[in-house]
Amino acid sequence: MTARSVRRTARTTGLVAVAAAAVLSLTAVSAHAATFHGAHRTTVAAATAKKPSPERTQKLPDGSTARIYRLGEQRYRAEIVNGGSVLATLETNGHDAGLDANDMFIVLTLGGEVHAWMGGGHQGPGTFRLAGGWTAKVTRLGELRYRAQIIGHDGVAATIETKDRHDAGLDANGVYIVLSNGGVISAHA
């Protein structure tokens, strides 16, 4: 074997190894592609991976269904499904989650409860009376970014804020509140 054929063999072996690594990394990336819709990030599983079953399902006011998955201690994901397609996903991650889905408001609590209602939104910025005797002071922080101070008899009880174009939700002692990234706030008791 000549020095030239040894170099060619080594180069070919190296190219095969690089190609194999590229195929493996492409497979890994496509198996965990991130998607966004409204409120929260979700991960799309590879077609060959077995998808976990929801802990339960719940009908929503617009006829769609929420599939609720338990991910861990006080950690849940709800997929909003209609006609077999996932339209939106909410996920708790240390706090309640909320979504304004075309005037249907949804809150997913840390306990995995889903509360949904239609209408009742107020367009911020401004100060609005909410269900349960709460008042919300909505301020605009920037493009698609709002903050709502939830005010009770003793002053500000909570603050929710839309971040990274995601809506926010809150369980305020049995009154469910959603603030959209467009500044719409709605509450339901």
LUMGU-589999 format. One line per field, with one value per residue: y, x, z of N, C-alpha, C, O in turn. Coordinates in Angstrom, 3 decimals, always signed. Layout:
N
n_py <- [Y;...]
n_px <- [X;...]
n_pz <- [Z;...]
ca_py <- [Y;...]
ca_px <- [X;...]
ca_pz <- [Z;...]
c_py <- [Y;...]
c_px <- [X;...]
c_pz <- [Z;...]
o_py <- [Y;...]
o_px <- [X;...]
o_pz <- [Z;...]
//
This chain:
189
n_py <- [-1.158;+2.172;+5.438;+7.310;+5.918;+5.238;+7.774;+8.456;+6.442;+7.052;+9.619;+9.035;+7.388;+9.268;+11.099;+9.469;+9.064;+11.711;+12.182;+10.244;+11.226;+13.649;+12.750;+11.477;+13.685;+15.282;+13.638;+13.642;+16.357;+16.685;+15.022;+16.395;+18.910;+22.237;+23.883;+26.727;+28.296;+30.741;+30.561;+28.823;+26.916;+23.767;+20.338;+18.408;+15.045;+12.384;+10.552;+7.837;+7.510;+6.596;+8.231;+9.685;+8.893;+11.025;+12.259;+12.911;+14.080;+17.040;+18.692;+21.797;+25.166;+26.007;+23.695;+22.321;+20.157;+19.655;+18.049;+16.733;+16.421;+14.993;+16.127;+16.182;+17.014;+19.402;+20.189;+20.491;+19.841;+21.072;+20.235;+21.810;+20.610;+20.139;+18.578;+16.604;+17.962;+19.648;+22.698;+24.567;+24.879;+24.722;+25.127;+24.481;+25.772;+26.170;+28.164;+29.179;+28.813;+30.589;+31.366;+33.175;+32.203;+33.177;+34.665;+32.726;+31.956;+30.383;+28.765;+26.965;+25.348;+24.992;+22.654;+21.117;+21.600;+22.633;+25.544;+27.166;+29.721;+31.775;+34.968;+38.277;+39.887;+42.688;+45.412;+46.468;+49.181;+50.083;+50.370;+47.904;+46.355;+43.128;+39.718;+38.308;+40.447;+41.570;+44.019;+45.041;+46.502;+47.307;+47.636;+48.763;+47.427;+47.227;+46.223;+43.743;+43.097;+43.100;+44.060;+43.139;+44.300;+42.754;+43.719;+43.767;+44.106;+44.702;+45.885;+45.412;+42.161;+40.287;+40.011;+39.711;+38.982;+39.272;+37.543;+37.164;+37.039;+35.426;+34.572;+35.062;+33.492;+33.060;+31.748;+33.210;+32.755;+31.063;+32.608;+32.938;+34.246;+35.700;+37.212;+38.540;+38.657;+40.765;+42.607;+42.140;+41.448;+39.062;+37.575;+34.927;+33.498]
n_px <- [+0.839;+0.631;+1.791;+0.076;-2.365;-2.928;-3.398;-5.700;-7.495;-7.659;-8.751;-11.235;-12.372;-12.564;-14.410;-16.672;-17.163;-17.752;-20.076;-21.790;-21.979;-23.261;-25.754;-26.734;-26.898;-28.753;-30.979;-31.417;-32.010;-34.362;-36.006;-36.577;-37.862;-38.751;-41.889;-44.108;-47.030;-49.132;-49.194;-47.139;-44.075;-43.518;-42.520;-42.049;-42.440;-40.413;-41.445;-41.294;-41.197;-43.015;-45.905;-46.878;-49.842;-52.641;-53.380;-55.987;-58.927;-60.710;-63.662;-64.004;-65.417;-65.713;-66.030;-63.719;-61.098;-59.278;-56.306;-54.819;-51.686;-49.619;-46.554;-44.812;-44.112;-46.402;-46.406;-47.707;-49.054;-51.199;-52.825;-54.569;-56.995;-58.559;-60.512;-58.558;-56.181;-53.537;-54.017;-53.056;-50.794;-50.406;-48.309;-47.470;-44.924;-43.700;-45.496;-48.946;-50.556;-51.753;-54.061;-55.284;-57.418;-58.576;-60.760;-61.679;-60.851;-58.309;-57.120;-54.500;-53.799;-51.326;-52.003;-52.988;-55.555;-57.982;-59.483;-61.905;-63.441;-65.708;-65.394;-65.774;-63.551;-61.353;-59.862;-56.623;-54.203;-55.298;-57.626;-59.560;-62.574;-62.841;-64.095;-65.045;-64.461;-61.984;-59.620;-58.002;-55.048;-53.843;-50.916;-48.953;-45.934;-44.345;-44.010;-46.350;-46.247;-47.353;-48.363;-50.198;-51.472;-52.991;-55.438;-56.693;-58.717;-56.727;-54.682;-52.133;-52.290;-51.238;-49.107;-49.125;-47.467;-46.977;-44.633;-42.064;-43.854;-45.882;-48.994;-50.391;-51.489;-53.551;-54.551;-56.483;-57.321;-59.553;-60.639;-60.179;-57.767;-56.746;-54.215;-53.556;-50.990;-51.658;-52.773;-55.329;-57.478;-59.140;-61.465;-62.806;-65.067]
n_pz <- [+0.000;-0.893;+0.185;-0.781;-1.219;+1.406;+2.529;+1.030;+1.864;+4.605;+4.419;+3.201;+5.167;+7.222;+6.064;+5.872;+8.592;+9.404;+7.874;+8.985;+11.613;+11.083;+10.117;+12.430;+14.233;+12.869;+12.980;+15.740;+16.179;+14.616;+16.042;+18.295;+17.797;+18.453;+19.016;+18.855;+20.195;+20.946;+24.139;+25.289;+25.082;+23.425;+22.939;+20.082;+19.614;+18.267;+15.364;+15.745;+18.484;+21.418;+22.355;+25.424;+27.292;+27.941;+31.243;+31.730;+29.943;+28.901;+27.993;+26.293;+26.277;+23.557;+22.154;+21.610;+22.914;+25.927;+26.503;+29.241;+30.700;+33.146;+34.188;+36.254;+39.714;+40.578;+37.915;+34.804;+31.513;+29.039;+26.146;+23.616;+21.632;+18.493;+16.136;+15.835;+15.593;+17.286;+18.644;+20.440;+23.239;+26.713;+29.558;+32.880;+34.880;+37.519;+37.924;+37.392;+34.153;+31.268;+28.559;+25.802;+23.559;+20.916;+22.116;+23.835;+26.963;+28.846;+31.733;+33.162;+36.054;+38.720;+39.953;+37.936;+37.031;+34.644;+33.583;+31.718;+29.732;+27.852;+26.363;+27.923;+28.001;+28.561;+26.973;+27.403;+27.677;+31.031;+33.816;+35.312;+36.520;+37.810;+37.903;+41.073;+42.697;+42.258;+41.039;+38.102;+37.043;+34.089;+32.268;+29.514;+28.439;+26.265;+22.797;+22.287;+24.990;+28.211;+31.541;+34.432;+37.379;+40.022;+42.062;+45.311;+48.288;+50.124;+48.717;+46.161;+45.166;+43.451;+40.563;+37.097;+34.040;+30.569;+28.611;+26.224;+24.100;+25.091;+26.542;+29.858;+32.886;+35.856;+38.991;+41.191;+44.097;+43.392;+41.402;+38.069;+35.938;+32.883;+30.994;+27.926;+25.344;+23.790;+25.429;+26.412;+29.080;+31.082;+33.355;+35.397;+37.641]
ca_py <- [+0.000;+3.369;+6.534;+7.984;+5.148;+5.337;+9.074;+8.385;+5.586;+7.814;+10.706;+8.414;+6.973;+10.501;+11.613;+8.584;+9.352;+13.013;+12.003;+9.496;+12.153;+14.614;+12.063;+11.290;+14.956;+15.703;+12.811;+14.125;+17.661;+16.537;+14.325;+17.318;+20.244;+23.033;+24.642;+27.740;+28.752;+31.478;+30.677;+28.090;+26.035;+22.334;+19.538;+17.430;+13.776;+11.708;+9.732;+6.474;+7.484;+6.399;+9.416;+9.330;+9.109;+12.099;+11.865;+13.033;+15.055;+17.904;+19.483;+23.241;+25.846;+26.145;+22.370;+21.660;+19.320;+19.809;+16.822;+17.154;+15.494;+15.290;+16.064;+16.101;+17.678;+20.714;+20.504;+19.915;+20.378;+20.890;+20.442;+22.159;+19.807;+20.207;+17.853;+15.825;+18.830;+20.421;+24.114;+25.346;+24.126;+25.467;+24.320;+25.107;+25.595;+27.002;+29.124;+28.868;+29.227;+31.101;+31.529;+33.771;+31.468;+33.825;+35.029;+31.670;+32.107;+29.108;+28.756;+25.672;+25.615;+24.141;+21.378;+20.418;+21.919;+23.499;+26.377;+27.876;+30.487;+32.583;+36.390;+39.037;+40.540;+44.146;+45.773;+47.383;+49.492;+50.677;+49.757;+47.192;+45.511;+41.722;+38.799;+38.029;+41.671;+42.022;+45.098;+44.839;+47.670;+46.781;+48.610;+48.278;+47.504;+47.226;+45.509;+42.430;+42.877;+43.795;+43.654;+43.416;+44.217;+42.283;+44.493;+43.401;+45.061;+45.032;+46.350;+44.517;+40.775;+39.523;+40.660;+38.792;+39.694;+38.494;+37.569;+36.432;+36.888;+34.398;+35.010;+34.660;+33.139;+33.066;+31.345;+34.161;+32.256;+30.576;+33.484;+32.623;+35.477;+35.579;+38.430;+38.173;+39.487;+41.924;+43.501;+41.800;+40.739;+38.508;+36.781;+34.111;+32.869]
ca_px <- [+0.000;+1.453;+1.423;-1.069;-3.585;-3.191;-4.049;-7.035;-8.295;-7.893;-9.673;-12.534;-12.866;-12.940;-15.643;-17.768;-17.436;-18.415;-21.430;-22.566;-22.256;-24.266;-27.044;-27.178;-27.310;-29.977;-32.049;-31.683;-32.667;-35.731;-36.788;-36.921;-38.095;-39.624;-42.942;-44.709;-48.371;-49.822;-48.700;-46.004;-43.290;-43.741;-41.586;-42.686;-41.717;-40.105;-42.561;-41.154;-41.320;-44.383;-46.390;-47.576;-51.289;-53.026;-53.944;-57.435;-59.331;-61.799;-64.298;-63.908;-66.630;-65.838;-66.158;-62.423;-60.799;-57.966;-55.646;-53.980;-50.594;-48.832;-45.136;-44.038;-44.714;-46.966;-46.017;-48.687;-49.181;-52.523;-52.876;-55.906;-57.127;-59.825;-60.419;-57.333;-54.997;-53.196;-54.093;-52.264;-50.281;-50.072;-47.512;-47.092;-43.513;-43.505;-46.596;-50.094;-50.405;-52.997;-54.100;-56.431;-57.548;-59.642;-61.847;-61.899;-59.743;-58.007;-56.086;-54.023;-53.227;-50.227;-52.590;-53.444;-56.948;-58.200;-60.686;-62.049;-64.670;-65.769;-65.702;-65.518;-62.247;-61.187;-58.649;-55.762;-54.019;-56.400;-58.001;-60.814;-63.158;-62.868;-64.898;-64.521;-64.128;-60.637;-59.399;-56.752;-54.433;-53.070;-50.006;-48.201;-44.493;-43.695;-44.766;-46.837;-45.803;-48.220;-48.343;-51.438;-51.457;-54.281;-55.591;-57.808;-59.017;-55.507;-53.660;-51.724;-52.201;-50.434;-48.760;-48.826;-46.837;-46.724;-43.205;-41.696;-45.085;-46.725;-50.034;-50.165;-52.710;-53.430;-55.649;-56.503;-58.292;-60.760;-60.979;-59.172;-57.470;-55.823;-53.728;-52.978;-49.877;-52.242;-53.301;-56.701;-57.569;-60.454;-61.499;-64.010;-65.113]
ca_pz <- [+0.000;-1.007;+1.077;-1.389;-0.954;+2.848;+2.738;+0.444;+2.750;+5.828;+4.081;+2.971;+6.482;+7.923;+5.462;+6.277;+10.002;+9.450;+7.341;+9.985;+12.720;+10.612;+10.074;+13.811;+14.828;+12.192;+13.543;+17.098;+16.080;+14.141;+17.058;+19.374;+17.232;+19.317;+18.363;+19.708;+19.845;+21.985;+25.478;+25.803;+24.223;+23.551;+22.160;+19.211;+19.738;+17.010;+14.898;+16.239;+19.937;+21.895;+23.029;+26.655;+27.313;+28.865;+32.533;+31.517;+28.938;+29.349;+26.932;+26.491;+25.829;+22.102;+21.559;+21.554;+24.070;+26.563;+26.956;+30.355;+30.993;+34.347;+33.850;+37.494;+40.864;+40.203;+36.534;+33.887;+30.156;+28.437;+24.700;+23.156;+20.422;+17.768;+14.871;+15.788;+15.520;+18.475;+18.290;+21.391;+24.379;+27.928;+30.470;+34.144;+35.185;+38.699;+38.020;+36.543;+32.756;+30.697;+27.111;+25.118;+22.298;+20.142;+23.028;+24.819;+27.897;+29.487;+32.766;+33.644;+37.371;+39.171;+40.335;+36.740;+36.712;+33.492;+33.666;+30.435;+29.567;+26.630;+26.465;+29.139;+27.947;+28.569;+26.242;+28.132;+29.079;+31.770;+35.085;+35.058;+37.563;+37.403;+38.705;+42.401;+43.411;+41.953;+40.080;+37.366;+36.430;+32.970;+31.664;+28.355;+28.662;+24.962;+21.774;+22.731;+26.365;+29.161;+32.951;+35.153;+38.831;+40.505;+43.286;+46.181;+49.368;+50.854;+47.797;+45.079;+45.637;+42.492;+39.305;+36.003;+32.934;+29.356;+28.278;+25.012;+23.307;+25.695;+27.451;+31.246;+33.602;+37.305;+39.864;+42.301;+45.078;+42.731;+40.281;+37.054;+35.199;+31.759;+30.347;+26.633;+24.893;+23.133;+26.448;+26.799;+30.349;+31.371;+34.590;+35.575;+38.981]
c_py <- [+1.238;+4.420;+7.257;+7.224;+5.158;+6.650;+9.055;+7.571;+6.341;+8.937;+10.156;+7.991;+8.189;+11.078;+10.766;+8.865;+10.684;+12.895;+11.280;+10.400;+13.162;+13.986;+11.874;+12.592;+15.477;+14.924;+13.308;+15.457;+17.505;+15.822;+15.258;+18.740;+20.999;+23.773;+25.641;+28.000;+29.452;+31.524;+30.005;+27.228;+24.588;+21.608;+18.506;+16.164;+13.201;+10.777;+8.317;+6.388;+7.342;+7.618;+9.004;+9.628;+10.249;+11.511;+11.901;+14.024;+15.857;+18.684;+20.962;+23.926;+25.961;+24.799;+21.639;+20.868;+19.665;+18.427;+17.245;+16.048;+15.935;+15.080;+15.894;+16.775;+19.103;+21.147;+19.738;+20.576;+20.092;+21.201;+20.721;+21.554;+19.993;+19.509;+17.061;+16.648;+19.564;+21.884;+24.985;+24.437;+25.095;+24.553;+25.113;+24.799;+26.524;+28.056;+28.660;+29.364;+29.690;+31.333;+32.211;+33.126;+32.020;+34.019;+33.845;+31.700;+30.809;+29.334;+27.306;+25.949;+24.661;+22.762;+20.598;+20.644;+22.861;+24.226;+27.198;+28.562;+31.312;+34.033;+37.042;+39.773;+42.062;+44.456;+46.809;+48.210;+50.169;+49.938;+49.183;+46.419;+44.100;+40.929;+38.602;+39.263;+42.181;+43.213;+44.812;+46.162;+47.141;+47.897;+47.954;+48.491;+47.604;+46.479;+44.091;+42.081;+43.760;+43.238;+44.020;+43.248;+43.835;+42.839;+44.043;+44.469;+45.532;+45.506;+45.318;+43.118;+39.931;+40.397;+39.568;+39.614;+38.757;+38.655;+36.755;+36.098;+35.794;+35.038;+34.511;+34.363;+33.022;+32.542;+32.248;+33.761;+31.860;+31.502;+33.325;+33.825;+35.161;+36.976;+38.021;+39.095;+40.687;+42.883;+43.246;+41.022;+40.283;+37.651;+36.061;+33.461;+31.503]
c_px <- [+0.897;+0.964;+0.188;-2.374;-3.928;-3.898;-5.476;-7.963;-8.636;-8.901;-11.079;-13.159;-13.334;-14.237;-16.846;-18.150;-18.168;-19.854;-22.316;-22.923;-23.319;-25.649;-27.590;-27.634;-28.571;-31.170;-32.414;-32.411;-34.106;-36.601;-37.235;-37.093;-39.073;-40.657;-43.521;-46.124;-48.960;-49.075;-47.400;-45.332;-43.698;-42.727;-42.357;-41.841;-41.440;-41.250;-42.495;-41.312;-42.788;-44.789;-47.135;-49.073;-51.612;-53.578;-55.468;-57.676;-60.508;-62.337;-64.217;-65.134;-66.810;-65.962;-64.841;-62.209;-59.421;-57.489;-54.643;-52.983;-49.903;-47.365;-44.256;-44.803;-45.113;-46.531;-46.937;-48.582;-50.591;-52.412;-54.326;-56.053;-58.511;-59.627;-59.137;-56.062;-54.790;-53.128;-53.218;-51.822;-49.978;-49.251;-47.207;-45.624;-43.187;-44.577;-47.738;-49.825;-51.759;-52.882;-55.391;-56.472;-58.746;-60.906;-62.365;-60.655;-59.571;-56.910;-55.788;-53.304;-52.077;-50.714;-53.140;-54.903;-57.009;-59.522;-60.751;-63.396;-64.566;-66.074;-65.297;-64.194;-62.339;-59.864;-57.861;-54.918;-55.240;-56.622;-59.400;-61.260;-63.264;-63.790;-64.234;-64.113;-62.714;-60.670;-58.065;-56.302;-53.465;-52.219;-49.256;-46.722;-43.716;-44.559;-45.069;-46.348;-46.611;-48.023;-49.690;-51.188;-52.870;-54.446;-56.854;-58.025;-57.766;-54.377;-53.333;-51.499;-51.309;-50.134;-48.501;-48.324;-46.657;-45.244;-42.994;-42.923;-46.011;-47.742;-49.697;-51.505;-52.453;-54.703;-55.564;-57.605;-59.608;-61.313;-59.839;-59.019;-56.477;-55.500;-53.061;-51.827;-50.353;-52.892;-54.734;-56.642;-58.995;-60.365;-62.835;-63.947;-65.747]
c_pz <- [+0.000;-0.036;+0.545;-1.091;+0.526;+3.149;+2.220;+1.354;+4.043;+5.578;+3.888;+4.293;+7.275;+7.384;+5.836;+7.724;+10.150;+8.953;+8.343;+11.157;+12.320;+10.577;+11.482;+14.438;+14.176;+12.724;+14.929;+17.068;+15.631;+15.156;+18.165;+18.848;+18.111;+18.482;+19.352;+19.234;+21.047;+23.297;+25.782;+24.766;+24.443;+22.699;+21.370;+19.261;+18.355;+16.658;+15.462;+17.753;+20.332;+22.707;+24.290;+26.541;+28.266;+30.158;+32.465;+30.390;+29.488;+28.161;+27.297;+25.886;+24.320;+21.394;+21.414;+22.849;+24.603;+26.978;+28.020;+30.688;+32.270;+33.991;+35.080;+38.607;+40.483;+38.808;+35.595;+32.526;+29.691;+26.956;+24.342;+21.768;+19.825;+16.431;+14.724;+15.739;+16.843;+18.063;+19.184;+22.524;+25.515;+28.813;+31.728;+34.381;+36.350;+38.881;+37.120;+35.126;+32.232;+29.215;+26.699;+23.740;+21.535;+20.972;+23.847;+25.691;+28.675;+30.529;+33.114;+34.952;+37.676;+39.602;+39.159;+36.391;+35.515;+33.699;+32.385;+30.386;+28.297;+27.010;+27.777;+29.152;+27.949;+27.879;+27.032;+27.184;+29.689;+33.075;+34.926;+36.297;+37.010;+38.318;+40.062;+43.180;+43.169;+41.005;+39.403;+36.777;+35.371;+32.382;+30.515;+28.616;+27.364;+23.975;+22.255;+24.131;+27.307;+30.561;+33.552;+36.638;+39.253;+41.912;+44.020;+47.229;+50.096;+49.941;+46.730;+45.656;+44.728;+41.282;+38.279;+34.822;+31.752;+29.022;+27.019;+24.170;+23.816;+26.630;+28.854;+31.900;+35.081;+37.939;+41.082;+43.268;+44.436;+41.666;+39.285;+36.131;+34.092;+31.251;+29.058;+26.283;+24.085;+24.108;+26.847;+28.112;+30.561;+32.610;+34.684;+36.954;+38.895]
o_py <- [+1.334;+4.318;+7.751;+7.844;+5.093;+6.681;+9.573;+7.976;+6.277;+9.185;+10.761;+8.212;+8.146;+11.506;+11.299;+8.900;+10.782;+13.460;+11.659;+10.350;+13.499;+14.628;+12.085;+12.614;+16.069;+15.484;+13.389;+15.669;+18.132;+15.991;+14.947;+19.676;+20.460;+24.236;+25.430;+27.941;+28.816;+32.495;+30.588;+26.862;+24.225;+22.214;+17.810;+16.211;+13.500;+10.273;+7.670;+5.296;+7.886;+7.997;+8.075;+10.504;+10.423;+10.426;+11.061;+14.714;+15.423;+19.273;+21.331;+23.326;+26.008;+24.754;+20.443;+20.909;+19.936;+17.717;+18.020;+14.900;+17.122;+14.000;+15.510;+17.074;+19.912;+22.333;+18.507;+21.700;+19.004;+22.278;+19.959;+21.927;+20.006;+19.812;+16.859;+16.093;+20.043;+22.271;+26.013;+23.369;+26.147;+23.340;+26.255;+23.695;+27.528;+28.772;+27.859;+30.229;+29.231;+31.479;+31.867;+33.451;+31.400;+33.589;+33.964;+31.494;+30.203;+29.997;+26.511;+26.688;+23.660;+21.807;+19.522;+19.945;+23.772;+23.603;+27.847;+28.058;+31.516;+34.291;+36.464;+40.237;+42.644;+43.823;+47.901;+47.950;+50.738;+48.997;+49.867;+45.892;+43.895;+41.409;+38.714;+39.143;+43.137;+43.395;+44.389;+46.854;+46.599;+48.966;+46.758;+49.591;+48.019;+46.138;+43.331;+40.920;+44.988;+42.105;+45.064;+42.193;+44.507;+42.487;+43.952;+45.603;+46.640;+45.524;+44.451;+42.914;+38.968;+41.386;+38.620;+40.771;+37.608;+39.742;+35.762;+35.011;+35.284;+35.930;+33.652;+34.919;+32.900;+32.850;+32.079;+34.346;+32.280;+31.212;+33.549;+34.356;+34.452;+37.816;+37.244;+40.181;+41.545;+43.869;+44.061;+40.072;+41.009;+37.065;+36.504;+32.946;+30.818]
o_px <- [+1.821;-0.137;-0.637;-3.379;-5.105;-4.864;-6.377;-9.102;-9.769;-9.785;-12.036;-14.350;-14.379;-15.088;-17.926;-19.336;-19.108;-20.761;-23.472;-24.050;-24.186;-26.624;-28.780;-28.662;-29.403;-32.252;-33.596;-33.338;-34.995;-37.820;-38.174;-36.523;-40.117;-40.359;-43.436;-46.407;-49.255;-48.357;-46.589;-45.906;-44.169;-42.126;-43.216;-40.644;-42.149;-41.945;-43.527;-41.540;-43.681;-44.092;-47.941;-49.494;-50.938;-54.158;-56.153;-56.762;-61.204;-61.567;-64.345;-65.824;-67.943;-65.997;-64.837;-63.038;-58.500;-58.177;-53.727;-53.361;-49.632;-46.973;-43.092;-45.990;-44.264;-46.316;-46.953;-48.099;-51.121;-51.968;-55.217;-55.336;-59.512;-58.692;-58.665;-54.967;-55.748;-52.297;-52.700;-52.392;-49.374;-49.463;-46.750;-45.153;-42.493;-44.578;-47.539;-48.975;-52.798;-51.789;-56.467;-55.670;-59.810;-61.990;-63.406;-59.541;-60.550;-55.908;-56.701;-52.320;-51.879;-49.938;-53.705;-55.441;-56.191;-60.552;-59.776;-64.380;-63.483;-66.911;-64.595;-63.755;-63.280;-58.851;-58.361;-54.924;-56.084;-55.898;-60.314;-60.430;-63.718;-64.208;-63.014;-63.477;-62.289;-61.631;-57.110;-57.065;-52.409;-52.726;-48.964;-46.297;-42.557;-45.704;-44.159;-46.068;-46.570;-47.579;-50.261;-50.749;-53.835;-53.705;-57.933;-57.571;-57.741;-53.220;-54.152;-50.640;-50.694;-50.819;-47.761;-48.701;-46.242;-44.677;-43.685;-43.020;-46.838;-47.409;-48.832;-52.532;-51.311;-55.805;-54.676;-58.688;-60.671;-62.357;-58.676;-60.000;-55.494;-56.386;-52.106;-51.696;-49.546;-53.499;-55.317;-55.872;-59.944;-59.321;-63.847;-62.910;-65.877]
o_pz <- [+0.808;+0.504;+1.313;-0.745;+0.879;+3.910;+2.879;+1.588;+4.519;+6.398;+4.371;+4.514;+7.924;+8.164;+6.090;+8.054;+10.938;+9.564;+8.533;+11.650;+13.126;+10.969;+11.714;+15.115;+14.864;+12.900;+15.265;+17.850;+16.206;+15.142;+18.898;+19.407;+18.478;+17.381;+20.561;+18.037;+22.058;+23.535;+26.503;+23.740;+25.521;+21.811;+21.911;+18.977;+17.393;+17.540;+15.639;+18.274;+19.682;+23.648;+24.249;+25.786;+29.281;+30.173;+33.047;+29.940;+30.406;+27.402;+28.464;+25.062;+23.842;+20.164;+21.122;+23.758;+23.832;+27.712;+27.744;+30.925;+32.455;+33.549;+34.968;+38.473;+40.110;+38.556;+35.584;+32.391;+29.917;+26.559;+24.717;+20.840;+20.542;+15.690;+13.605;+15.834;+17.450;+17.242;+18.747;+22.744;+25.309;+28.824;+31.668;+34.110;+36.189;+39.882;+36.207;+34.916;+32.705;+28.667;+27.187;+22.865;+21.512;+20.577;+24.493;+25.210;+29.111;+30.261;+33.334;+34.980;+36.987;+39.620;+39.350;+35.533;+35.386;+33.956;+32.006;+30.928;+27.748;+27.875;+28.607;+30.204;+27.409;+28.175;+27.302;+25.981;+28.997;+33.401;+34.467;+37.037;+35.885;+39.371;+40.189;+44.227;+43.818;+40.258;+40.055;+36.104;+35.697;+32.039;+30.538;+28.971;+27.361;+24.272;+22.589;+24.429;+27.226;+30.744;+33.236;+37.095;+38.889;+42.830;+43.435;+47.078;+50.631;+50.362;+46.424;+46.514;+45.184;+41.019;+38.540;+34.634;+31.904;+29.132;+26.789;+23.600;+23.061;+27.410;+29.027;+31.511;+35.524;+37.485;+41.919;+43.266;+44.893;+41.082;+39.618;+35.611;+34.309;+31.096;+29.071;+26.848;+23.727;+23.691;+27.562;+28.253;+30.264;+32.894;+34.140;+37.371;+39.909]
//
